[in-house]
Amino acid sequence: MPDKKYFQRAANMGQYILNEGNKNGCWLEDRLKDSIECGPNPYYSVIPDDGSLLLEMFEGMPRNFHTPLGKFHFSGSGSGDHRKLMDDLKIKFGLIEIVPEKKTKFQCFGPIYAVTRDLEGSAFPMPSEPRHKITLDYGTANTVWDEIKPTIDVAKDKDIEPHFTLS
């Protein structure tokens, strides 16, 4: 299972995305604190425990990470044009599209990107299997999360880099 540092890195990236996504007339709903309290959802988007991290878009906005413990929401709804944000994130996090965008009559899902580096430039490996064929027991996921979740120490000021600490 992933360790505290893995989710510390993801939480910091989520806060960075929220900070940057709430500039220039754009808005992203902040769900990071709730996600850290509750943990990732093990019924969706579980990926192999190979050190990789995936970023999923929804309606053109960054929404959540796919992790070995499931879907880790950092953002909810939003508004505005987030194309500049996504252009910046593609460079900052070395995003590589691995699952293309899918449009339905009512919504736009994806794309899903492999994250290749974190805020400090430390590498994430490419995923060994991005197709989410893994299932995880809810109780097991919650037990692991209680042992590894990052301590909330969020920098809400948009000019300050986010930071989470290991407890």
N, CA, C and O of each residue as an XYZ file, in Angstrom:
668
protein
N       0.835     -1.194      0.000
C       0.000      0.000      0.000
C       0.878      1.255      0.000
O       2.021      1.219      0.455
N       0.340      2.357     -0.509
C       1.125      3.595     -0.536
C       1.419      4.082      0.882
O       0.742      3.709      1.839
N       2.435      4.915      0.989
C       2.805      5.430      2.300
C       2.316      6.869      2.475
O       1.703      7.445      1.577
N       2.603      7.438      3.657
C       2.170      8.798      3.957
C       2.718      9.803      2.959
O       2.018     10.727      2.548
N       3.966      9.619      2.575
C       4.595     10.574      1.667
C       3.871     10.631      0.317
O       3.743     11.708     -0.265
N       3.401      9.498     -0.180
C       2.668      9.451     -1.446
C       1.456     10.374     -1.381
O       1.240     11.185     -2.282
N       0.657     10.248     -0.305
C      -0.538     11.064     -0.187
C      -0.229     12.494      0.233
O      -1.009     13.399     -0.064
N       0.879     12.719      0.910
C       1.306     14.085      1.202
C       1.591     14.801     -0.117
O       1.175     15.942     -0.318
N       2.296     14.126     -0.999
C       2.605     14.700     -2.318
C       1.313     14.989     -3.091
O       1.174     16.060     -3.681
N       0.371     14.045     -3.090
C      -0.899     14.233     -3.804
C      -1.700     15.384     -3.193
O      -2.253     16.204     -3.926
N      -1.769     15.456     -1.866
C      -2.516     16.529     -1.212
C      -1.909     17.892     -1.530
O      -2.637     18.848     -1.799
N      -0.601     17.987     -1.501
C       0.058     19.250     -1.852
C      -0.249     19.644     -3.290
O      -0.490     20.817     -3.578
N      -0.242     18.674     -4.187
C      -0.561     18.961     -5.586
C      -2.023     19.388     -5.718
O      -2.327     20.316     -6.468
N      -2.929     18.722     -4.999
C      -4.334     19.106     -5.033
C      -4.539     20.531     -4.547
O      -5.302     21.291     -5.144
N      -3.856     20.897     -3.458
C      -3.995     22.266     -2.951
C      -3.407     23.271     -3.936
O      -3.961     24.354     -4.128
N      -2.309     22.921     -4.548
C      -1.710     23.797     -5.561
C      -2.697     24.021     -6.718
O      -2.876     25.149     -7.177
N      -3.330     22.945     -7.179
C      -4.300     23.054     -8.269
C      -5.468     23.944     -7.853
O      -5.922     24.776     -8.639
N      -5.955     23.777     -6.629
C      -7.048     24.634     -6.145
C      -6.612     26.090     -6.092
O      -7.337     26.974     -6.547
N      -5.433     26.343     -5.540
C      -4.940     27.724     -5.452
C      -4.824     28.356     -6.836
O      -5.277     29.479     -7.059
N      -4.220     27.629     -7.749
C      -4.028     28.161     -9.101
C      -5.338     28.215     -9.879
O      -5.534     29.103    -10.709
N      -6.233     27.269     -9.614
C      -7.506     27.206    -10.322
C      -8.493     28.262     -9.893
O      -9.491     28.493    -10.576
N      -8.232     28.905     -8.777
C      -9.125     29.951     -8.281
C      -8.550     31.339     -8.514
O      -8.729     32.245     -7.701
N      -7.867     31.490     -9.619
C      -7.316     32.779    -10.029
C      -7.904     33.162    -11.379
O      -8.454     32.322    -12.091
N      -7.785     34.413    -11.714
C      -8.137     34.921    -13.043
C      -9.582     34.628    -13.451
O      -9.844     34.239    -14.589
N     -10.505     34.813    -12.530
C     -11.909     34.648    -12.857
C     -12.401     33.220    -12.897
O     -13.546     32.975    -13.278
N     -11.574     32.280    -12.517
C     -11.978     30.872    -12.476
C     -12.275     30.475    -11.032
O     -11.860     31.144    -10.086
N     -12.998     29.378    -10.890
C     -13.334     28.880     -9.560
C     -13.347     27.356     -9.578
O     -13.893     26.741    -10.494
N     -12.736     26.749     -8.552
C     -12.814     25.311     -8.309
C     -13.260     25.107     -6.867
O     -12.687     25.692     -5.948
N     -14.278     24.282     -6.669
C     -14.757     23.980     -5.321
C     -13.706     23.168     -4.576
O     -13.168     22.196     -5.106
N     -13.420     23.574     -3.349
C     -12.407     22.918     -2.528
C     -13.028     21.758     -1.754
O     -13.839     21.973     -0.853
N     -12.647     20.528     -2.104
C     -13.094     19.327     -1.380
C     -11.922     18.599     -0.725
O     -12.063     17.465     -0.267
N     -10.787     19.247     -0.686
C      -9.576     18.573     -0.213
C      -9.657     18.200      1.265
O      -9.330     17.071      1.632
N     -10.086     19.127      2.116
C     -10.143     18.828      3.551
C     -11.065     17.638      3.819
O     -10.713     16.734      4.577
N     -12.246     17.641      3.194
C     -13.167     16.517      3.380
C     -12.563     15.209      2.882
O     -12.739     14.162      3.506
N     -11.861     15.268      1.772
C     -11.237     14.053      1.235
C     -10.151     13.526      2.152
O      -9.971     12.315      2.282
N      -9.434     14.429      2.784
C      -8.395     13.975      3.709
C      -9.040     13.369      4.956
O      -8.539     12.385      5.499
N     -10.133     13.947      5.401
C     -10.820     13.381      6.565
C     -11.398     12.004      6.254
O     -11.244     11.071      7.042
N     -12.062     11.876      5.106
C     -12.762     10.630      4.756
C     -11.885      9.608      4.046
O     -12.119      8.405      4.163
N     -10.898     10.065      3.325
C     -10.037      9.177      2.559
C     -10.541      8.971      1.148
O     -11.664      9.355      0.822
N      -9.722      8.368      0.313
C     -10.124      8.083     -1.065
C     -11.294      7.100     -1.104
O     -11.494      6.317     -0.176
N     -12.056      7.156     -2.185
C     -13.189      6.255     -2.371
C     -12.692      4.975     -3.048
O     -12.346      5.000     -4.229
N     -12.651      3.851     -2.309
C     -12.095      2.619     -2.866
C     -13.003      1.921     -3.874
O     -12.627      0.885     -4.422
N     -14.190      2.469     -4.128
C     -15.085      1.864     -5.107
C     -14.842      2.388     -6.517
O     -15.401      1.865     -7.481
N     -14.015      3.413     -6.637
C     -13.747      4.010     -7.942
C     -12.257      4.286     -8.119
O     -11.560      4.672     -7.181
N     -11.802      4.082     -9.322
C     -10.492      4.564     -9.765
C      -9.311      4.052     -8.946
O      -8.361      4.794     -8.697
N      -9.364      2.792     -8.528
C      -8.234      2.167     -7.842
C      -7.204      1.774     -8.900
O      -7.539      1.134     -9.896
N      -5.962      2.160     -8.676
C      -4.878      1.813     -9.609
C      -3.875      0.914     -8.896
O      -3.883      0.833     -7.668
N      -3.018      0.241     -9.646
C      -2.016     -0.613     -9.007
C      -1.109      0.179     -8.069
O      -0.861      1.366     -8.282
N      -0.626     -0.485     -7.044
C       0.292      0.139     -6.090
C       1.704      0.083     -6.661
O       2.567     -0.643     -6.168
N       1.914      0.869     -7.715
C       3.212      0.886     -8.398
C       3.909      2.241     -8.283
O       4.897      2.501     -8.970
N       3.376      3.113     -7.394
C       3.969      4.432     -7.193
C       3.420      5.504     -8.120
O       3.758      6.679     -7.975
N       2.574      5.111     -9.075
C       2.049      6.086    -10.037
C       0.878      6.867     -9.446
O       0.306      6.485     -8.425
N       0.539      7.966    -10.112
C      -0.569      8.823     -9.722
C      -1.221      9.330    -11.007
O      -0.530      9.745    -11.937
N      -2.551      9.296    -11.054
C      -3.275      9.763    -12.229
C      -4.140     10.960    -11.854
O      -4.679     11.027    -10.749
N      -4.269     11.905    -12.786
C      -5.115     13.082    -12.618
C      -6.277     12.982    -13.597
O      -6.072     12.844    -14.803
N      -7.503     13.052    -13.072
C      -8.696     12.964    -13.913
C      -9.354     14.328    -14.047
O      -9.481     15.077    -13.078
N      -9.766     14.631    -15.266
C     -10.489     15.855    -15.560
C     -11.984     15.542    -15.635
O     -12.383     14.408    -15.901
N     -12.799     16.566    -15.396
C     -14.243     16.460    -15.583
C     -14.738     17.828    -16.030
O     -14.517     18.832    -15.352
N     -15.408     17.860    -17.176
C     -15.913     19.114    -17.739
C     -14.810     20.162    -17.900
O     -15.034     21.350    -17.668
N     -13.620     19.713    -18.298
C     -12.512     20.625    -18.567
C     -11.755     21.104    -17.354
O     -10.871     21.952    -17.472
N     -12.087     20.571    -16.173
C     -11.445     21.013    -14.940
C     -10.793     19.832    -14.225
O     -11.327     18.723    -14.246
N      -9.641     20.063    -13.591
C      -9.036     18.988    -12.798
C      -9.932     18.668    -11.610
O     -10.392     19.575    -10.916
N     -10.186     17.368    -11.370
C     -11.182     16.992    -10.374
C     -10.631     16.094     -9.280
O     -10.883     16.344     -8.101
N      -9.871     15.033     -9.644
C      -9.438     14.079     -8.628
C      -8.213     13.304     -9.097
O      -7.832     13.329    -10.267
N      -7.617     12.616     -8.127
C      -6.493     11.722     -8.409
C      -6.969     10.283     -8.299
O      -7.810      9.964     -7.458
N      -6.435      9.417     -9.144
C      -6.633      7.977     -9.021
C      -5.411      7.452     -8.270
O      -4.272      7.740     -8.636
N      -5.665      6.678     -7.213
C      -4.593      6.198     -6.332
C      -4.794      4.712     -6.026
O      -5.829      4.148     -6.383
N      -3.832      4.077     -5.377
C      -3.999      2.670     -4.983
C      -5.115      2.454     -3.951
O      -5.540      1.320     -3.730
N      -5.590      3.537     -3.319
C      -6.708      3.418     -2.384
C      -8.015      3.915     -2.986
O      -9.042      3.916     -2.306
N      -7.999      4.337     -4.245
C      -9.212      4.782     -4.919
C      -9.172      6.238     -5.315
O      -8.117      6.872     -5.324
N     -10.346      6.758     -5.642
C     -10.489      8.126     -6.133
C     -10.332      9.114     -4.985
O     -11.049      9.045     -3.987
N      -9.384     10.036     -5.141
C      -9.066     11.048     -4.129
C      -9.486     12.415     -4.676
O      -8.752     13.051     -5.433
N     -10.688     12.850     -4.275
C     -11.229     14.126     -4.744
C     -10.510     15.283     -4.064
O     -10.335     15.272     -2.845
N     -10.100     16.261     -4.822
C      -9.624     17.507     -4.231
C     -10.497     18.669     -4.671
O     -10.453     19.742     -4.070
N     -11.300     18.464     -5.726
C     -12.131     19.525     -6.275
C     -13.516     18.981     -6.607
O     -13.684     17.799     -6.907
N     -14.483     19.858     -6.547
C     -15.846     19.514     -6.926
C     -16.232     20.292     -8.165
O     -15.555     20.218     -9.190
N     -17.321     21.038     -8.071
C     -17.736     21.819     -9.228
C     -16.799     23.004     -9.430
O     -15.904     23.267     -8.626
N     -17.037     23.698    -10.519
C     -16.217     24.852    -10.831
C     -16.824     25.651    -11.954
O     -17.840     25.270    -12.536
N     -16.186     26.764    -12.248
C     -16.656     27.607    -13.343
C     -15.468     28.339    -13.953
O     -14.391     28.421    -13.362
N     -15.690     28.860    -15.132
C     -14.646     29.614    -15.820
C     -13.902     28.745    -16.818
O     -14.176     27.554    -16.965
N     -12.969     29.364    -17.488
C     -12.162     28.696    -18.502
C     -10.840     28.257    -17.882
O     -10.000     29.093    -17.551
N     -10.655     26.956    -17.726
C      -9.469     26.415    -17.052
C      -8.397     25.930    -18.030
O      -7.505     25.177    -17.642
N      -8.476     26.352    -19.282
C      -7.483     25.892    -20.263
C      -6.068     26.368    -19.922
O      -5.113     25.602    -20.054
N      -5.924     27.615    -19.488
C      -4.588     28.101    -19.120
C      -4.050     27.310    -17.932
O      -2.879     26.933    -17.907
N      -4.919     27.061    -16.941
C      -4.513     26.245    -15.795
C      -4.014     24.889    -16.272
O      -2.954     24.434    -15.842
N      -4.758     24.247    -17.146
C      -4.355     22.917    -17.615
C      -3.053     22.972    -18.418
O      -2.218     22.076    -18.301
N      -2.877     23.999    -19.217
C      -1.604     24.148    -19.941
C      -0.452     24.245    -18.956
O       0.594     23.627    -19.155
N      -0.641     25.024    -17.887
C       0.403     25.169    -16.862
C       0.640     23.861    -16.108
O       1.785     23.502    -15.836
N      -0.434     23.148    -15.770
C      -0.291     21.885    -15.035
C       0.403     20.817    -15.872
O       1.176     20.016    -15.347
N       0.130     20.806    -17.158
C       0.782     19.833    -18.037
C       2.291     19.984    -17.984
O       3.022     18.995    -18.025
N       2.755     21.215    -17.895
C       4.198     21.467    -17.816
C       4.702     21.184    -16.406
O       5.665     20.437    -16.229
N       4.053     21.780    -15.394
C       4.531     21.665    -14.012
C       4.592     20.222    -13.526
O       5.564     19.821    -12.887
N       3.547     19.433    -13.830
C       3.468     18.052    -13.346
C       3.825     17.015    -14.403
O       3.673     15.818    -14.162
N       4.296     17.449    -15.563
C       4.688     16.513    -16.626
C       3.556     15.574    -17.004
O       3.764     14.369    -17.140
N       2.355     16.121    -17.175
C       1.180     15.289    -17.441
C       1.248     14.652    -18.825
O       1.579     15.304    -19.815
N       0.927     13.361    -18.865
C       0.889     12.605    -20.114
C      -0.496     11.971    -20.222
O      -0.894     11.189    -19.358
N      -1.223     12.306    -21.276
C      -2.565     11.767    -21.450
C      -2.489     10.271    -21.708
O      -1.780      9.817    -22.606
N      -3.240      9.499    -20.896
C      -3.246      8.049    -21.086
C      -4.642      7.511    -21.400
O      -4.777      6.415    -21.943
N      -5.685      8.281    -21.060
C      -7.054      7.915    -21.412
C      -7.696      9.173    -22.002
O      -7.754     10.207    -21.335
N      -8.176      9.094    -23.243
C      -8.721     10.297    -23.878
C     -10.053     10.738    -23.272
O     -10.734      9.984    -22.576
N     -10.386     11.974    -23.564
C     -11.659     12.552    -23.143
C     -12.817     11.800    -23.791
O     -12.733     11.383    -24.946
N     -13.897     11.634    -23.031
C     -15.106     10.991    -23.555
C     -16.275     11.934    -23.328
O     -16.526     12.373    -22.206
N     -16.986     12.239    -24.403
C     -18.126     13.139    -24.308
C     -19.412     12.339    -24.481
O     -19.522     11.469    -25.344
N     -20.375     12.666    -23.630
C     -21.717     12.123    -23.786
C     -22.620     13.290    -24.176
O     -22.151     14.414    -24.354
N     -23.878     13.025    -24.304
C     -24.826     14.073    -24.648
C     -24.871     15.159    -23.569
O     -25.173     16.317    -23.856
N     -24.569     14.773    -22.329
C     -24.726     15.697    -21.216
C     -23.434     16.099    -20.515
O     -23.395     17.150    -19.875
N     -22.371     15.292    -20.615
C     -21.158     15.579    -19.843
C     -19.903     15.220    -20.625
O     -19.938     14.536    -21.648
N     -18.795     15.715    -20.090
C     -17.489     15.440    -20.673
C     -16.605     14.842    -19.575
O     -16.331     15.507    -18.576
N     -16.158     13.597    -19.751
C     -15.321     12.895    -18.778
C     -13.896     12.820    -19.308
O     -13.680     12.553    -20.490
N     -12.934     13.054    -18.439
C     -11.541     12.947    -18.843
C     -11.080     14.203    -19.537
O     -11.788     15.209    -19.579
N      -9.892     14.132    -20.077
C      -9.016     12.964    -20.134
C      -8.423     12.622    -18.767
O      -8.608     13.339    -17.784
N      -7.707     11.503    -18.745
C      -6.963     11.095    -17.556
C      -5.486     11.165    -17.919
O      -5.055     10.666    -18.959
N      -4.727     11.798    -17.033
C      -3.304     11.998    -17.258
C      -2.471     11.216    -16.240
O      -2.855     11.097    -15.076
N      -1.352     10.697    -16.677
C      -0.339     10.188    -15.754
C       0.448     11.399    -15.267
O       0.884     12.226    -16.067
N       0.626     11.498    -13.960
C       1.428     12.565    -13.363
C       2.861     12.036    -13.289
O       3.095     10.975    -12.709
N       3.818     12.756    -13.865
C       5.192     12.251    -13.863
C       6.112     12.952    -12.861
O       7.229     12.495    -12.617
N       5.635     14.080    -12.271
C       6.430     14.730    -11.217
C       5.526     15.549    -10.307
O       4.444     15.983    -10.704
N       5.992     15.750     -9.078
C       5.221     16.500     -8.086
C       5.657     17.961     -8.052
O       6.377     18.417     -8.940
N       5.222     18.693     -7.033
C       5.558     20.120     -6.922
C       7.053     20.378     -6.834
O       7.542     21.390     -7.337
N       7.773     19.478     -6.204
C       9.226     19.650     -6.048
C      10.004     19.083     -7.227
O      11.230     19.190     -7.268
N       9.313     18.489     -8.177
C       9.986     17.903     -9.338
C      10.376     16.446     -9.148
O      11.006     15.862    -10.029
N      10.011     15.839     -8.006
C      10.304     14.417     -7.779
C       9.401     13.568     -8.670
O       8.228     13.884     -8.865
N       9.957     12.500     -9.202
C       9.266     11.690    -10.213
C       8.205     10.771     -9.629
O       8.342     10.247     -8.524
N       7.150     10.595    -10.405
C       6.192      9.513    -10.247
C       6.410      8.600    -11.450
O       6.615      9.100    -12.556
N       6.374      7.277    -11.272
C       6.512      6.385    -12.427
C       5.244      6.373    -13.274
O       4.168      6.746    -12.805
N       5.379      5.946    -14.515
C       4.209      5.741    -15.362
C       3.418      4.562    -14.795
O       4.010      3.631    -14.250
N       2.096      4.589    -14.913
C       1.293      3.490    -14.365
C       1.508      2.197    -15.129
O       1.679      2.197    -16.348
N       1.497      1.095    -14.391
C       1.666     -0.211    -15.037
C       0.367     -0.670    -15.687
O       0.396     -1.407    -16.673
N      -0.783     -0.238    -15.141
C      -2.088     -0.639    -15.681
C      -3.102      0.444    -15.336
O      -3.629      0.454    -14.223
N      -3.387      1.348    -16.256
C      -4.275      2.460    -15.938
C      -5.762      2.166    -16.089
O      -6.571      3.084    -15.951
N      -6.147      0.957    -16.361
C      -7.545      0.682    -16.699
C      -8.436      0.329    -15.508
O      -9.588     -0.052    -15.715
N      -7.961      0.438    -14.300
C      -8.782      0.328    -13.096
C      -9.530     -0.999    -12.967
O     -10.744     -1.015    -12.763
N      -8.811     -2.095    -13.084
C      -9.430     -3.416    -12.952
C      -9.315     -3.951    -11.526
O      -9.650     -5.106    -11.262
N      -8.852     -3.127    -10.631
C      -8.583     -3.552     -9.258
C      -9.781     -3.205     -8.381
O     -10.390     -2.147     -8.539
N     -10.110     -4.094     -7.465
C     -11.121     -3.793     -6.456
C     -10.442     -3.820     -5.096
O      -9.462     -4.537     -4.890
N     -10.969     -3.040     -4.186
C     -10.377     -2.919     -2.866
C     -11.493     -2.925     -1.838
O     -12.496     -2.230     -2.004
N     -11.329     -3.703     -0.778
C     -12.307     -3.768      0.301
C     -12.359     -2.426      1.024
O     -11.321     -1.858      1.363
N     -13.582     -1.917      1.261
C     -13.782     -0.616      1.880
C     -13.147     -0.546      3.276
O     -12.487      0.436      3.614
N     -13.350     -1.589      4.077
C     -12.776     -1.607      5.424
C     -11.260     -1.574      5.406
O     -10.637     -0.865      6.196
N     -10.669     -2.340      4.507
C      -9.205     -2.343      4.375
C      -8.709     -0.972      3.978
O      -7.745     -0.464      4.550
N      -9.371     -0.361      2.985
C      -8.958      0.969      2.521
C      -9.028      1.985      3.656
O      -8.116      2.797      3.812
N     -10.102      1.950      4.454
C     -10.235      2.902      5.562
C      -9.193      2.675      6.637
O      -8.670      3.634      7.203
N      -8.885      1.426      6.926
C      -7.860      1.122      7.928
C      -6.505      1.645      7.477
O      -5.787      2.274      8.255
N      -6.159      1.389      6.235
C      -4.885      1.888      5.700
C      -4.876      3.418      5.731
O      -3.884      4.026      6.134
N      -5.983      4.041      5.304
C      -6.043      5.508      5.268
C      -5.836      6.108      6.660
O      -5.116      7.096      6.801
N      -6.449      5.531      7.676
C      -6.280      6.049      9.029
C      -4.825      6.023      9.473
O      -4.408      6.841     10.293
N      -4.058      5.095      8.940
C      -2.639      4.991      9.297
C      -1.748      5.939      8.502
O      -0.673      6.312      8.972
N      -2.180      6.334      7.303
C      -1.259      7.086      6.434
C      -1.724      8.478      6.036
O      -0.964      9.191      5.381
N      -2.932      8.904      6.395
C      -3.423     10.180      5.876
C      -2.546     11.341      6.333
O      -2.041     11.347      7.455
N      -2.369     12.333      5.441
C      -1.550     13.490      5.800
C      -2.245     14.346      6.849
O      -3.474     14.354      6.931
N      -1.472     15.061      7.644
C      -2.013     16.013      8.597
C      -2.418     17.258      7.826
O      -1.671     17.733      6.970
N      -3.584     17.784      8.123
C      -4.063     18.967      7.413
C      -3.344     20.195      7.951
O      -3.444     20.523      9.134
N      -2.636     20.852      7.087
C      -1.929     22.093      7.382
C      -1.920     22.869      6.072
O      -0.869     23.103      5.477
N      -3.117     23.262      5.636
C      -3.304     23.776      4.291
C      -3.024     25.268      4.225
O      -3.476     26.038      5.073
N      -2.281     25.659      3.219
C      -2.043     27.074      2.954
C      -3.154     27.568      2.036
O      -3.138     27.278      0.839
N      -4.102     28.298      2.570
C      -5.227     28.790      1.771
C      -4.881     30.070      1.024
O      -5.534     30.396      0.032
N      -3.869     30.803      1.480
C      -3.471     32.021      0.790
C      -2.954     31.645     -0.590
O      -2.054     30.815     -0.720
N      -3.518     32.247     -1.603
C      -3.185     31.861     -2.976
C      -1.740     32.154     -3.356
O      -1.250     31.636     -4.359
N      -1.051     32.977     -2.568
C       0.344     33.298     -2.889
C       1.334     32.419     -2.131
O       2.546     32.555     -2.301
N       0.822     31.525     -1.301
C       1.700     30.651     -0.519
C       1.613     29.246     -1.078
O       0.523     28.769     -1.393
N       2.741     28.584     -1.204
C       2.741     27.194     -1.660
C       2.039     26.332     -0.615
O       2.223     26.553      0.583
N       1.242     25.358     -1.041
C       0.568     24.478     -0.096
C       1.562     23.583      0.622
O       2.651     23.313      0.116
N       1.180     23.130      1.793
C       2.050     22.200      2.502
C       1.232     21.333      3.442
O       0.385     21.814      4.195
N       1.510     20.063      3.373
C       0.920     19.094      4.289
C       2.092     18.440      4.996
O       3.175     18.304      4.426
N       1.877     18.042      6.221
C       2.956     17.453      6.980
C       2.631     15.998      7.309
O       1.472     15.586      7.311
N       3.666     15.249      7.582
C       3.484     13.867      8.013
C       3.248     13.880      9.517
O       3.942     14.581     10.253
N       2.263     13.103      9.973
C       2.011     13.053     11.409
C       2.832     11.960     12.052
O       2.755     11.762     13.265
